[in-house]
Amino acid sequence: MYRLLVVVAIVTMACKRERSDSGQQPVVSPPAVQALAFVGEACTKAKQHGAFAWIEDDYRAALACAKSKNLPLVLDLWAPWCHTCLSMQSTVFTDKSFEKDAALFVFAALDTDRDVNAAAVEQFPLSAWPTFYVVGPDESVLARFVGAASVGQFHTFLDAGRRAMAGGVAGADEHLLAAERHLQANELADAEQELSAALLDAPADWSRRPDALVSLIGTRHKLKDVAGCLALGEKSLDETGNTASASDFLAHAVGCAAERAKAEPDRVKLLRERAVARWQKLVDDTTAPLSVDDRSDAMANLRETLEALDNKAAAKAIAEKQRVLLDDAASKAPTPMAAMTYNWPRSEVYVYLGRPLDLVPALEKSAKDLPTEYDPRARLGWVLFKAGKLDEAVKWTDEAIKLVYGPRKVRVLGQRADIANQQGDKPGEKRFRQEIVKTLEALPPSQVQPEAIAKAKQVVADLDKPAVAPN
């Protein structure tokens, strides 16, 4: 019913008024004519970016286009702050091998922080950024992929969607599709069963094994099944290929292991050591189908695990290699938006290495090159904050606040409140903490998080408590 109301609303707003022959009263086109006009205009909204033509931030138009052509619809659920999202757009989606797929699907890119996309994001939720769906003209899920995909993985994802629409899935693929539909509905226990069944039924050379393993360990992690998550990590650590999926799987495994560090220190230490060896092999494999962003992400996870093993020297050495890799990629990026891909990982690694101010010129250039983007300004404010340059951090964070929107505004306001706290500006900190509450409460219903609102209100209340005198 809600989807029908949305369609009616769009058609009503899109109605065209025409004058009668007498020139007296405007005549409203009949609803059927309005609907046809909407469908006819829907496909023209697509804009070519890379190999695909994307309809941006208009799910209803994209669906109408897909229905008119009887084609599956590919959804890219992304956000400007998501470096993996930007990497996919500037690397994978520009590959010429996808040109043959361009006419076989309709493509829609939805910025998940924009209010206009809230209903679509509620209907097709994310497990992480980015999340991709192939859906049918009837809005049924045909395939789903979470995170960074290689060119080959994205081809497999598209093929899976097309086969599902044609009714050509069976065995392991059928179980995986059922799991993806359960995940869309947040039915985690049912998804876990289907994913387990998929892996049991799968042939040894099943191309989607890494995808299924990442989904399964991630689902167990969300279910707080630490024992099952850890056991799967130990068993399948070497079965996830050489794409970003291998790194994602390891990240879940060491995340679950951390929760058992006190109870089973020897077991956790062994898994961490195995994970380090696996990550190191992945990072060193120059033939692996990894983007620079994928490789950087693997390096970040590798050094964090080395830190957990108290091997700080090795962690610092990896961080230095990561910095060089990212600097080189940013300098060679074909566009300012492609260069923005590396703003966050560069910020994080420069701060880790104790060199935050060295990155300031590059971030200032990014902000200048992208005057309407909040992300470079937010990253610059964060780097300056970490360097103790509080007045400059205020300037850039305030600029970001003017441009940021949706749920991401909460993060930037939190950064501004932290700066005020370091400045000893208690009234200012309280003002920004209160603004966080207002922002959370003003989000669309599908994005409202009662727990986050309650926590934000508690933070504001705690600011009014008298300071406890030291003993």
LUMMI-785050 format. One record per residue (C-alpha): residue number from 1; residue in one letter; chain; z negated, y, x. Coordinates in Angstrom, 3 decimals. Layout:
N
[NUM,"A","A",[Z,Y,X]],
...
This chain:
471
[1,"M","A",[0.000,0.000,0.000]],
[2,"Y","A",[-0.874,2.432,2.793]],
[3,"R","A",[2.466,1.870,4.540]],
[4,"L","A",[4.282,2.522,1.256]],
[5,"L","A",[2.403,5.789,0.834]],
[6,"V","A",[3.355,6.844,4.332]],
[7,"V","A",[7.021,6.171,3.644]],
[8,"V","A",[6.811,8.136,0.404]],
[9,"A","A",[5.165,11.038,2.228]],
[10,"I","A",[7.864,11.119,4.869]],
[11,"V","A",[10.628,10.995,2.306]],
[12,"T","A",[8.984,13.773,0.296]],
[13,"M","A",[8.641,16.041,3.312]],
[14,"A","A",[12.196,15.293,4.375]],
[15,"C","A",[13.724,16.091,1.007]],
[16,"K","A",[16.595,18.552,1.133]],
[17,"R","A",[17.085,21.320,-1.384]],
[18,"E","A",[20.566,22.298,-2.460]],
[19,"R","A",[21.719,25.166,-4.636]],
[20,"S","A",[23.450,24.461,-7.910]],
[21,"D","A",[26.984,25.754,-8.445]],
[22,"S","A",[25.509,28.737,-10.284]],
[23,"G","A",[23.384,29.636,-7.225]],
[24,"Q","A",[20.327,29.958,-9.462]],
[25,"Q","A",[17.840,27.117,-8.973]],
[26,"P","A",[17.504,24.724,-6.038]],
[27,"V","A",[18.229,21.123,-6.927]],
[28,"V","A",[16.141,18.422,-5.330]],
[29,"S","A",[18.123,15.401,-4.187]],
[30,"P","A",[17.180,12.193,-6.040]],
[31,"P","A",[14.635,10.006,-4.206]],
[32,"A","A",[17.242,7.347,-3.445]],
[33,"V","A",[19.479,9.926,-1.790]],
[34,"Q","A",[16.525,11.300,0.175]],
[35,"A","A",[15.639,7.814,1.396]],
[36,"L","A",[19.221,7.148,2.487]],
[37,"A","A",[19.285,10.455,4.336]],
[38,"F","A",[16.039,9.559,6.117]],
[39,"V","A",[17.403,6.174,7.182]],
[40,"G","A",[20.648,7.758,8.298]],
[41,"E","A",[18.834,10.316,10.426]],
[42,"A","A",[16.313,7.845,11.857]],
[43,"C","A",[18.558,6.230,14.452]],
[44,"T","A",[19.841,9.600,15.656]],
[45,"K","A",[16.343,10.426,16.935]],
[46,"A","A",[16.748,8.015,19.848]],
[47,"K","A",[16.952,9.619,23.280]],
[48,"Q","A",[18.291,7.833,26.334]],
[49,"H","A",[15.733,7.256,29.076]],
[50,"G","A",[16.721,4.700,31.660]],
[51,"A","A",[18.388,1.628,30.191]],
[52,"F","A",[17.074,2.160,26.656]],
[53,"A","A",[17.351,4.804,23.948]],
[54,"W","A",[13.827,5.552,22.699]],
[55,"I","A",[12.667,7.023,19.412]],
[56,"E","A",[9.593,8.960,20.499]],
[57,"D","A",[6.386,9.321,18.471]],
[58,"D","A",[7.956,8.402,15.129]],
[59,"Y","A",[7.152,4.828,14.168]],
[60,"R","A",[8.462,5.208,10.602]],
[61,"A","A",[11.835,6.463,11.804]],
[62,"A","A",[12.047,3.647,14.348]],
[63,"L","A",[11.196,1.062,11.698]],
[64,"A","A",[13.760,2.544,9.297]],
[65,"C","A",[16.377,2.348,12.038]],
[66,"A","A",[15.459,-1.273,12.804]],
[67,"K","A",[15.683,-2.181,9.120]],
[68,"S","A",[19.053,-0.479,8.723]],
[69,"K","A",[20.443,-2.466,11.661]],
[70,"N","A",[18.424,-5.646,10.969]],
[71,"L","A",[17.225,-5.601,14.574]],
[72,"P","A",[13.826,-6.246,16.137]],
[73,"L","A",[11.824,-3.177,17.133]],
[74,"V","A",[10.273,-2.839,20.608]],
[75,"L","A",[7.106,-0.717,20.775]],
[76,"D","A",[5.840,0.852,23.986]],
[77,"L","A",[2.253,1.969,23.359]],
[78,"W","A",[1.495,4.272,26.267]],
[79,"A","A",[-0.366,7.445,27.328]],
[80,"P","A",[0.386,10.159,29.903]],
[81,"W","A",[-2.815,9.446,31.860]],
[82,"C","A",[-1.873,5.764,32.267]],
[83,"H","A",[-0.286,5.292,35.684]],
[84,"T","A",[0.912,1.789,34.785]],
[85,"C","A",[2.666,3.212,31.718]],
[86,"L","A",[4.458,5.819,33.805]],
[87,"S","A",[5.391,3.231,36.410]],
[88,"M","A",[6.970,0.970,33.788]],
[89,"Q","A",[9.010,3.887,32.480]],
[90,"S","A",[10.301,4.995,35.876]],
[91,"T","A",[10.848,1.583,37.487]],
[92,"V","A",[11.244,-1.392,35.149]],
[93,"F","A",[12.926,0.444,32.256]],
[94,"T","A",[15.508,1.957,34.566]],
[95,"D","A",[16.799,-1.426,35.734]],
[96,"K","A",[20.477,-1.853,34.925]],
[97,"S","A",[19.979,-5.500,33.977]],
[98,"F","A",[18.611,-4.269,30.632]],
[99,"E","A",[21.825,-2.549,29.600]],
[100,"K","A",[22.936,-5.639,27.673]],
[101,"D","A",[19.676,-5.566,25.677]],
[102,"A","A",[20.047,-1.937,24.595]],
[103,"A","A",[22.122,-2.797,21.516]],
[104,"L","A",[20.026,-5.834,20.555]],
[105,"F","A",[16.820,-3.919,19.755]],
[106,"V","A",[15.532,-0.578,18.530]],
[107,"F","A",[13.068,1.018,20.967]],
[108,"A","A",[10.096,3.260,20.144]],
[109,"A","A",[7.696,4.935,22.585]],
[110,"L","A",[4.385,5.959,21.006]],
[111,"D","A",[1.886,8.155,22.856]],
[112,"T","A",[-1.349,6.567,21.643]],
[113,"D","A",[-3.354,9.783,21.998]],
[114,"R","A",[-1.254,11.698,19.465]],
[115,"D","A",[-2.575,11.901,15.913]],
[116,"V","A",[0.884,11.209,14.502]],
[117,"N","A",[0.743,7.704,16.009]],
[118,"A","A",[-2.783,6.816,14.876]],
[119,"A","A",[-1.678,4.658,11.929]],
[120,"A","A",[0.814,2.710,14.049]],
[121,"V","A",[-1.779,2.145,16.780]],
[122,"E","A",[-4.220,0.866,14.159]],
[123,"Q","A",[-1.554,-1.536,12.902]],
[124,"F","A",[-0.555,-2.639,16.406]],
[125,"P","A",[-3.712,-2.315,18.521]],
[126,"L","A",[-3.825,-2.293,22.294]],
[127,"S","A",[-5.711,-4.644,24.556]],
[128,"A","A",[-5.013,-2.301,27.485]],
[129,"W","A",[-2.529,0.392,28.443]],
[130,"P","A",[0.334,-0.171,28.141]],
[131,"T","A",[0.723,-2.738,25.376]],
[132,"F","A",[4.189,-3.766,24.208]],
[133,"Y","A",[5.221,-5.400,20.956]],
[134,"V","A",[8.428,-6.781,19.536]],
[135,"V","A",[8.163,-6.589,15.733]],
[136,"G","A",[10.585,-7.610,13.028]],
[137,"P","A",[12.049,-5.316,10.371]],
[138,"D","A",[9.311,-6.774,8.124]],
[139,"E","A",[6.707,-5.565,10.702]],
[140,"S","A",[5.700,-9.084,11.709]],
[141,"V","A",[4.737,-9.546,15.366]],
[142,"L","A",[7.434,-11.432,17.268]],
[143,"A","A",[6.113,-11.003,20.822]],
[144,"R","A",[3.419,-9.103,22.684]],
[145,"F","A",[2.819,-8.186,26.330]],
[146,"V","A",[-0.100,-6.330,27.893]],
[147,"G","A",[-0.041,-4.433,31.173]],
[148,"A","A",[2.553,-4.176,33.902]],
[149,"A","A",[5.575,-6.448,33.583]],
[150,"S","A",[8.161,-7.217,36.204]],
[151,"V","A",[11.826,-6.923,35.279]],
[152,"G","A",[11.947,-10.687,34.801]],
[153,"Q","A",[8.819,-10.741,32.655]],
[154,"F","A",[10.120,-7.983,30.413]],
[155,"H","A",[13.391,-9.867,29.941]],
[156,"T","A",[11.377,-12.955,28.978]],
[157,"F","A",[9.297,-10.858,26.579]],
[158,"L","A",[12.409,-9.455,24.877]],
[159,"D","A",[14.003,-12.903,24.685]],
[160,"A","A",[10.836,-14.311,23.105]],
[161,"G","A",[10.960,-11.615,20.435]],
[162,"R","A",[14.599,-12.236,19.654]],
[163,"R","A",[14.091,-16.002,19.431]],
[164,"A","A",[11.065,-15.557,17.162]],
[165,"M","A",[13.091,-13.390,14.798]],
[166,"A","A",[15.735,-16.108,14.685]],
[167,"G","A",[13.060,-18.740,14.014]],
[168,"G","A",[13.638,-20.510,17.304]],
[169,"V","A",[10.126,-21.005,18.688]],
[170,"A","A",[8.277,-24.292,19.018]],
[171,"G","A",[5.650,-25.993,21.141]],
[172,"A","A",[3.859,-23.741,23.617]],
[173,"D","A",[5.891,-20.706,22.530]],
[174,"E","A",[4.853,-21.240,18.911]],
[175,"H","A",[1.175,-21.415,19.892]],
[176,"L","A",[1.550,-18.275,22.015]],
[177,"L","A",[3.171,-16.391,19.156]],
[178,"A","A",[0.350,-17.450,16.826]],
[179,"A","A",[-2.158,-16.227,19.414]],
[180,"E","A",[-0.398,-12.873,19.701]],
[181,"R","A",[-0.598,-12.423,15.942]],
[182,"H","A",[-4.303,-13.291,15.989]],
[183,"L","A",[-4.842,-10.769,18.784]],
[184,"Q","A",[-3.089,-8.105,16.722]],
[185,"A","A",[-5.578,-8.842,13.932]],
[186,"N","A",[-8.524,-8.941,16.407]],
[187,"E","A",[-9.161,-12.588,15.521]],
[188,"L","A",[-10.304,-13.466,19.018]],
[189,"A","A",[-11.685,-16.958,18.414]],
[190,"D","A",[-8.473,-18.077,16.702]],
[191,"A","A",[-6.422,-16.506,19.478]],
[192,"E","A",[-8.468,-18.358,22.093]],
[193,"Q","A",[-7.726,-21.688,20.389]],
[194,"E","A",[-3.997,-21.007,20.164]],
[195,"L","A",[-3.778,-19.866,23.785]],
[196,"S","A",[-5.580,-22.997,24.932]],
[197,"A","A",[-3.196,-25.108,22.847]],
[198,"A","A",[-0.197,-23.275,24.309]],
[199,"L","A",[-1.276,-24.078,27.852]],
[200,"L","A",[-1.894,-27.725,26.948]],
[201,"D","A",[1.569,-28.078,25.376]],
[202,"A","A",[3.438,-26.112,28.010]],
[203,"P","A",[5.784,-27.793,30.473]],
[204,"A","A",[5.013,-27.343,34.151]],
[205,"D","A",[7.743,-24.747,34.598]],
[206,"W","A",[6.874,-22.673,31.496]],
[207,"S","A",[7.901,-19.095,32.314]],
[208,"R","A",[5.172,-17.532,30.162]],
[209,"R","A",[2.270,-19.392,31.746]],
[210,"P","A",[0.998,-16.315,33.655]],
[211,"D","A",[1.163,-14.227,30.458]],
[212,"A","A",[-0.782,-16.848,28.512]],
[213,"L","A",[-3.392,-17.276,31.255]],
[214,"V","A",[-4.036,-13.532,31.415]],
[215,"S","A",[-4.346,-13.384,27.631]],
[216,"L","A",[-6.705,-16.359,27.586]],
[217,"I","A",[-9.076,-15.133,30.293]],
[218,"G","A",[-9.013,-11.641,28.796]],
[219,"T","A",[-9.823,-13.039,25.359]],
[220,"R","A",[-12.733,-15.071,26.704]],
[221,"H","A",[-13.975,-11.981,28.493]],
[222,"K","A",[-13.910,-10.007,25.220]],
[223,"L","A",[-15.681,-12.871,23.443]],
[224,"K","A",[-18.388,-12.610,26.139]],
[225,"D","A",[-17.720,-16.248,26.965]],
[226,"V","A",[-18.680,-15.750,30.600]],
[227,"A","A",[-18.917,-19.478,31.300]],
[228,"G","A",[-15.454,-20.162,29.869]],
[229,"C","A",[-13.988,-17.129,31.602]],
[230,"L","A",[-15.450,-18.109,34.962]],
[231,"A","A",[-14.363,-21.735,34.627]],
[232,"L","A",[-10.794,-20.700,33.798]],
[233,"G","A",[-10.781,-18.312,36.749]],
[234,"E","A",[-11.836,-21.073,39.131]],
[235,"K","A",[-9.336,-23.559,37.685]],
[236,"S","A",[-6.225,-21.398,37.320]],
[237,"L","A",[-6.607,-18.756,40.011]],
[238,"D","A",[-3.520,-20.049,41.832]],
[239,"E","A",[-1.332,-20.619,38.744]],
[240,"T","A",[-0.361,-17.046,37.884]],
[241,"G","A",[2.708,-16.457,40.047]],
[242,"N","A",[3.323,-13.358,42.145]],
[243,"T","A",[3.622,-10.563,39.576]],
[244,"A","A",[1.014,-8.037,38.412]],
[245,"S","A",[-0.227,-10.752,36.036]],
[246,"A","A",[-1.774,-12.515,39.028]],
[247,"S","A",[-3.823,-9.423,39.842]],
[248,"D","A",[-4.815,-8.911,36.200]],
[249,"F","A",[-6.032,-12.504,35.997]],
[250,"L","A",[-8.098,-12.107,39.169]],
[251,"A","A",[-9.628,-8.870,37.888]],
[252,"H","A",[-10.885,-10.637,34.760]],
[253,"A","A",[-12.171,-13.562,36.829]],
[254,"V","A",[-14.209,-11.437,39.251]],
[255,"G","A",[-15.411,-9.325,36.315]],
[256,"C","A",[-16.875,-12.419,34.668]],
[257,"A","A",[-18.229,-13.628,38.000]],
[258,"A","A",[-20.152,-10.386,38.478]],
[259,"E","A",[-22.168,-11.190,35.372]],
[260,"R","A",[-23.353,-14.424,37.021]],
[261,"A","A",[-23.995,-12.959,40.485]],
[262,"K","A",[-27.789,-13.196,40.251]],
[263,"A","A",[-27.925,-16.574,38.504]],
[264,"E","A",[-25.260,-18.327,40.608]],
[265,"P","A",[-24.803,-16.333,43.827]],
[266,"D","A",[-23.115,-19.108,45.832]],
[267,"R","A",[-20.613,-19.891,43.089]],
[268,"V","A",[-19.777,-16.227,42.619]],
[269,"K","A",[-19.420,-15.639,46.353]],
[270,"L","A",[-16.965,-18.521,46.605]],
[271,"L","A",[-14.847,-17.235,43.729]],
[272,"R","A",[-14.806,-13.742,45.208]],
[273,"E","A",[-13.675,-15.133,48.549]],
[274,"R","A",[-10.899,-17.091,46.855]],
[275,"A","A",[-9.895,-13.977,44.917]],
[276,"V","A",[-9.765,-11.915,48.117]],
[277,"A","A",[-7.490,-14.493,49.748]],
[278,"R","A",[-5.257,-14.579,46.664]],
[279,"W","A",[-5.040,-10.779,46.451]],
[280,"Q","A",[-4.364,-10.515,50.174]],
[281,"K","A",[-1.519,-13.014,49.879]],
[282,"L","A",[-0.097,-11.106,46.915]],
[283,"V","A",[-0.304,-7.741,48.703]],
[284,"D","A",[1.305,-9.139,51.856]],
[285,"D","A",[4.198,-10.759,49.965]],
[286,"T","A",[6.985,-8.232,50.409]],
[287,"T","A",[9.269,-10.293,48.147]],
[288,"A","A",[6.880,-10.233,45.178]],
[289,"P","A",[8.326,-8.392,42.140]],
[290,"L","A",[5.666,-5.690,42.241]],
[291,"S","A",[6.166,-1.970,41.758]],
[292,"V","A",[4.321,0.356,44.136]],
[293,"D","A",[1.842,0.962,41.321]],
[294,"D","A",[1.311,-2.795,40.871]],
[295,"R","A",[0.756,-3.289,44.588]],
[296,"S","A",[-1.626,-0.327,44.733]],
[297,"D","A",[-3.589,-1.714,41.809]],
[298,"A","A",[-3.916,-5.060,43.577]],
[299,"M","A",[-5.131,-3.264,46.706]],
[300,"A","A",[-7.753,-1.341,44.715]],
[301,"N","A",[-9.076,-4.564,43.189]],
[302,"L","A",[-8.996,-6.262,46.589]],
[303,"R","A",[-11.103,-3.582,48.279]],
[304,"E","A",[-13.590,-3.497,45.393]],
[305,"T","A",[-14.077,-7.251,45.803]],
[306,"L","A",[-14.394,-6.863,49.571]],
[307,"E","A",[-17.102,-4.257,48.900]],
[308,"A","A",[-18.877,-6.777,46.654]],
[309,"L","A",[-18.770,-9.212,49.596]],
[310,"D","A",[-20.242,-6.456,51.805]],
[311,"N","A",[-17.111,-6.298,53.954]],
[312,"K","A",[-16.798,-2.524,54.010]],
[313,"A","A",[-14.638,-2.343,57.121]],
[314,"A","A",[-11.953,-4.539,55.597]],
[315,"A","A",[-12.169,-2.596,52.333]],
[316,"K","A",[-11.620,0.703,54.157]],
[317,"A","A",[-8.641,-0.743,56.034]],
[318,"I","A",[-7.045,-1.798,52.741]],
[319,"A","A",[-7.721,1.655,51.278]],
[320,"E","A",[-5.918,3.300,54.201]],
[321,"K","A",[-2.875,1.049,53.657]],
[322,"Q","A",[-2.998,1.885,49.952]],
[323,"R","A",[-3.067,5.622,50.720]],
[324,"V","A",[0.003,5.378,52.975]],
[325,"L","A",[1.867,3.330,50.347]],
[326,"L","A",[1.105,5.809,47.575]],
[327,"D","A",[1.894,8.905,49.639]],
[328,"D","A",[5.269,7.472,50.553]],
[329,"A","A",[6.088,6.563,46.948]],
[330,"A","A",[5.080,9.993,45.659]],
[331,"S","A",[7.225,11.741,48.264]],
[332,"K","A",[10.251,9.671,47.240]],
[333,"A","A",[9.743,9.867,43.451]],
[334,"P","A",[12.981,10.956,41.722]],
[335,"T","A",[11.276,13.265,39.182]],
[336,"P","A",[7.951,15.121,38.844]],
[337,"M","A",[6.931,12.745,36.021]],
[338,"A","A",[7.654,9.746,38.237]],
[339,"A","A",[5.557,11.364,40.966]],
[340,"M","A",[2.744,11.886,38.420]],
[341,"T","A",[2.486,8.079,38.281]],
[342,"Y","A",[0.590,8.204,41.555]],
[343,"N","A",[-1.762,11.132,40.867]],
[344,"W","A",[-4.726,9.034,39.742]],
[345,"P","A",[-4.530,6.177,42.267]],
[346,"R","A",[-4.023,8.727,45.062]],
[347,"S","A",[-6.989,10.779,43.810]],
[348,"E","A",[-9.209,7.728,43.681]],
[349,"V","A",[-8.284,6.424,47.132]],
[350,"Y","A",[-8.515,9.841,48.816]],
[351,"V","A",[-12.021,10.292,47.387]],
[352,"Y","A",[-12.914,6.749,48.476]],
[353,"L","A",[-11.801,7.567,52.012]],
[354,"G","A",[-13.833,10.798,52.008]],
[355,"R","A",[-10.738,13.002,52.168]],
[356,"P","A",[-10.463,14.576,48.702]],
[357,"L","A",[-9.347,18.026,49.873]],
[358,"D","A",[-6.360,16.555,51.733]],
[359,"L","A",[-4.768,15.727,48.384]],
[360,"V","A",[-5.207,19.167,46.800]],
[361,"P","A",[-1.782,20.580,47.854]],
[362,"A","A",[0.057,17.584,46.373]],
[363,"L","A",[-1.837,17.834,43.089]],
[364,"E","A",[-1.252,21.585,42.926]],
[365,"K","A",[2.475,20.923,43.324]],
[366,"S","A",[2.329,18.342,40.548]],
[367,"A","A",[0.636,20.883,38.269]],
[368,"K","A",[3.251,23.508,39.123]],
[369,"D","A",[6.129,21.079,38.556]],
[370,"L","A",[4.699,19.952,35.206]],
[371,"P","A",[3.396,23.104,33.467]],
[372,"T","A",[2.818,21.413,30.094]],
[373,"E","A",[1.073,18.272,31.398]],
[374,"Y","A",[-2.715,18.100,31.412]],
[375,"D","A",[-3.011,15.116,33.736]],
[376,"P","A",[-2.297,16.823,37.105]],
[377,"R","A",[-4.821,19.539,36.265]],
[378,"A","A",[-7.483,17.044,35.209]],
[379,"R","A",[-6.999,15.014,38.406]],
[380,"L","A",[-7.119,18.161,40.522]],
[381,"G","A",[-10.326,19.253,38.813]],
[382,"W","A",[-11.854,15.827,39.470]],
[383,"V","A",[-10.890,15.796,43.152]],
[384,"L","A",[-12.306,19.286,43.679]],
[385,"F","A",[-15.484,18.278,41.818]],
[386,"K","A",[-15.908,15.300,44.122]],
[387,"A","A",[-15.366,17.615,47.108]],
[388,"G","A",[-18.104,19.960,45.883]],
[389,"K","A",[-15.682,22.811,45.176]],
[390,"L","A",[-17.219,23.490,41.788]],
[391,"D","A",[-15.708,26.885,40.936]],
[392,"E","A",[-12.200,25.623,41.682]],
[393,"A","A",[-12.937,22.415,39.749]],
[394,"V","A",[-13.863,24.585,36.751]],
[395,"K","A",[-10.564,26.470,36.920]],
[396,"W","A",[-8.369,23.381,36.900]],
[397,"T","A",[-10.461,21.400,34.423]],
[398,"D","A",[-10.409,24.338,31.998]],
[399,"E","A",[-6.617,24.435,32.297]],
[400,"A","A",[-6.503,20.717,31.486]],
[401,"I","A",[-8.734,21.227,28.431]],
[402,"K","A",[-6.230,23.732,27.027]],
[403,"L","A",[-3.451,21.125,27.205]],
[404,"V","A",[-5.171,17.802,26.544]],
[405,"Y","A",[-5.229,16.185,23.094]],
[406,"G","A",[-6.521,13.176,21.210]],
[407,"P","A",[-9.166,10.788,22.570]],
[408,"R","A",[-8.346,11.799,26.155]],
[409,"K","A",[-9.851,15.218,25.506]],
[410,"V","A",[-13.273,13.547,25.467]],
[411,"R","A",[-12.817,12.407,29.068]],
[412,"V","A",[-11.778,15.862,30.289]],
[413,"L","A",[-14.617,17.559,28.408]],
[414,"G","A",[-17.002,15.074,29.991]],
[415,"Q","A",[-15.679,16.043,33.417]],
[416,"R","A",[-16.259,19.718,32.592]],
[417,"A","A",[-19.808,18.964,31.426]],
[418,"D","A",[-20.504,17.094,34.674]],
[419,"I","A",[-19.316,20.110,36.668]],
[420,"A","A",[-21.600,22.396,34.666]],
[421,"N","A",[-24.481,20.026,35.357]],
[422,"Q","A",[-23.837,20.221,39.107]],
[423,"Q","A",[-23.707,24.009,38.859]],
[424,"G","A",[-27.116,24.014,37.209]],
[425,"D","A",[-25.525,25.527,34.096]],
[426,"K","A",[-27.555,23.774,31.401]],
[427,"P","A",[-26.304,25.912,28.475]],
[428,"G","A",[-22.728,25.321,29.613]],
[429,"E","A",[-23.279,21.589,29.931]],
[430,"K","A",[-24.768,21.469,26.442]],
[431,"R","A",[-21.816,23.406,25.024]],
[432,"F","A",[-19.321,20.956,26.442]],
[433,"R","A",[-21.390,17.928,25.379]],
[434,"Q","A",[-21.448,19.348,21.850]],
[435,"E","A",[-17.690,19.827,22.011]],
[436,"I","A",[-17.363,16.140,22.880]],
[437,"V","A",[-19.203,15.253,19.658]],
[438,"K","A",[-16.939,17.534,17.625]],
[439,"T","A",[-13.824,16.058,19.227]],
[440,"L","A",[-14.938,12.491,18.540]],
[441,"E","A",[-15.766,13.304,14.919]],
[442,"A","A",[-12.396,15.016,14.378]],
[443,"L","A",[-10.297,12.050,15.504]],
[444,"P","A",[-8.188,10.213,12.903]],
[445,"P","A",[-10.130,7.488,11.044]],
[446,"S","A",[-8.478,4.704,13.039]],
[447,"Q","A",[-9.673,6.268,16.310]],
[448,"V","A",[-13.217,7.123,15.262]],
[449,"Q","A",[-15.838,5.158,17.218]],
[450,"P","A",[-19.302,5.406,15.610]],
[451,"E","A",[-20.995,4.023,18.726]],
[452,"A","A",[-19.327,6.632,20.942]],
[453,"I","A",[-20.332,9.416,18.534]],
[454,"A","A",[-23.942,8.190,18.436]],
[455,"K","A",[-24.066,7.989,22.221]],
[456,"A","A",[-22.574,11.479,22.616]],
[457,"K","A",[-25.125,12.908,20.164]],
[458,"Q","A",[-27.939,11.223,22.064]],
[459,"V","A",[-26.748,12.800,25.306]],
[460,"V","A",[-26.891,16.238,23.633]],
[461,"A","A",[-30.360,15.520,22.252]],
[462,"D","A",[-31.608,14.409,25.673]],
[463,"L","A",[-30.593,17.779,27.141]],
[464,"D","A",[-33.272,19.429,24.994]],
[465,"K","A",[-36.047,17.173,26.262]],
[466,"P","A",[-38.409,18.790,28.777]],
[467,"A","A",[-37.883,17.760,32.358]],
[468,"V","A",[-40.326,15.154,33.650]],
[469,"A","A",[-42.315,16.454,36.582]],
[470,"P","A",[-42.113,14.268,39.734]],
[471,"N","A",[-45.203,12.270,40.649]],
